Amino acid sequence: MVSLTAFQRAVAAKDVSTERHVERVGILARSLGRAAGVRGLDLENLVSGALLHDVGKLYVPDSILGKRGPLTLEEQVVMQSHTTRGEAMLRSEGASVEIMAVARSHHEWWNGTGYPDRLAGFEIPFVARLVAVCDGFDAMTSERPYRAPLSVVQALEILEEGAGSQWDAGLVELFLGSSLRALGAIAVA
């Protein structure tokens, strides 16, 4: 079985901002998962997937991860490979299907324009759709090398605007209803 702690340490050693990001996404995913009725081992797999969704970034050079400007086409390809590399890494460690699905598919878009497989709608595994909402929110509200963080209100508005195109509209609606409690937990963490 996957050593979650070992992978988290590896991510932390590479990039502290990614470590904090995955921790916040894990908190948000637990809250949204509960709101969606996910319980028991399924909830633990969901949270583990959230904590490991960016593990493939261990293979992305620091020069790309920390770049302050737009990525070149070649750099985008390398960045996008974190999904398939993460899945392969997790597979080699015996991760559950759900955890691997999150790593591979958290950048798929509801309308089929995401990556790596251009899945659409319900083709995207539920756990990946759920983590995508949490990941998107946290990415928008966190400082990035290439931009300042958005406000919580701005990020929630973007989630609403992207419901049904980038994200699962039902999960966005649940997130909007359950996010205040999770955001309080993040503020404490």
N, C-alpha and C positions, 0 to 999 in steps of 0.2 A: 504493500500500500504506500501511497505517496507520503513522504515526510514533509508535511506542510511547513513545519518550522524550518527545515533546511532550505526549502525554496524561498520562504520569506526572508531568511537571513541573506541568501544570495541576492535577492532583489534589493534588500536594504543596503548591502555592501556596494552595489552598483549605483544606486540612485535613491537618496533619501526621499525625494518628492514622490517617486513611484511607490515607495513603501507606504507613505502616508495616504496616498491616493487609494491603494488597494484596501487599506484598513477602513477608510471611509466608505468605499463601495461595499465592503462586507457588511458594515453597519446598516447601510441603506437597503441592501439586498435582503438582510434578515427581516427588516421592518416590512418591506414590500412583499416579501415571500409570505410572511404571516398574514398580511392583509389579503393576499391572494389565496389563502387557505392551505399553504404548504406547511407540513408538519413533520416531526420526527427526523428520520434519516434523510428524507427528501430535502428538508430544510437545511440540514447539516451539509449535504452535498452541494446545495445551492450556495451556501455561504462559503464553502471551500472553493467552489468554482469562482466566486467573486474575488476571493483573496488571491487566487492563482490566475485570474484572467489575463494578466499582462506578463506572465512568467517568460514568455517568448521574447520579451524585450531584453533578456539577458544576452541575446545574440545580436542586438542592434547596437552598432557603435555609438559611443558617447557623443561623437561629433554630430550624429543625426539626432539623437535624443535631446541634446541641448541646443540645437541650432536655433538661432534667434529669428531667422527669416524663413521664407517659404522653402519647402523641400523641392529639390529637383525631381524629375520623373524617376530617375534611378534611385534616389533616396526614398521616395515614396514606396517603391517596390520593396526595398529593404525593410522599411518600417512596417508595411503591410504583412511581411512574412512573419511577424511576431505571432500571428494567429496560428498558422500552420506549424511553426516551430514549437510554440507552446504546447499545442496538442500532441505533437510527436514526443516531446520531452515527458509530458504527463503519461502518455501511453507506455513509454518505456519504464515508468515507475509504477504501473499497475493502477492508475487512477480510474475512477468510475466513469462510465459513459457520460454522465451528466457534467462532471468536472471538465472532461475533455471537450464536450460540446460548448461549454461557456468559453473556453480558451479559443476554440476555432471560430465560433460564430458570433461573438459579441459585437462585431462591426458589420454584420449583415443588416440591411435596411428593409423595413416592411415592404417597400415598393420594389425591391429586387435590385437596387443599384449599389448595394454594399459589397463587402468582400469577406472571405476569399472565394465564395462559391456562387455569389449573386442569387442567394435564396430569397424567397419572398413570402410574406404573410406567415401562415401556419407551417410552412416548410422549415422555418427557423425554429430550432428547439426552444421550448418554453423558457428553460433556464437561461439561455442566451438572450432571449428577448427581454427578460426581466433584468438581467445584469446590464444590458445595453442602456436601459433607461437610467439606472443608477450611475453607471459609468459616464454617460453623457452629462447628467446633472453635475456630478463632481468635477468632471473635466472643465465644464463651463465656469464653475464657481471657484476654481483653483488657479493660482498664478501659473503661467506657462512661460517658457523662455521667449516665446514670440508674441505674448499679449498679457494684459492685466486681467485679473478675474472679473467676471460679470457678477452683478448682485444676484441674490437669491431670487428676487422678483423677476429680473431679466431672464434668468435661466429657466424659471418655471414657465414664463411666457414662451420661450423658444421650444420647450418641451411640448407645450400645448399646440403651438404652430406646426411642429413636426409630427404630431400624433396622426397616424394613418399614412404617413409617407416615410419618415425615418424610423419611428417607433410604433409599437403596438398601441393603438389608441386606448384599449381597455386597461392596459398596464399603466399608461400615462395618467389616466383618470384615477386609478387606484393610488398612484404615487402622489398625485396632487392632494388626495384626501388623507394619505397616511404620512406624508413627508415631514410634517411639523414635529412629530414625536421623534423621528429618526434624526432630524437636524438638531434637536436638543441633545440627543445622545452623542452626536459628533462634536458638538460644542464642548461637552464635558470631557471627551476622550483626548 
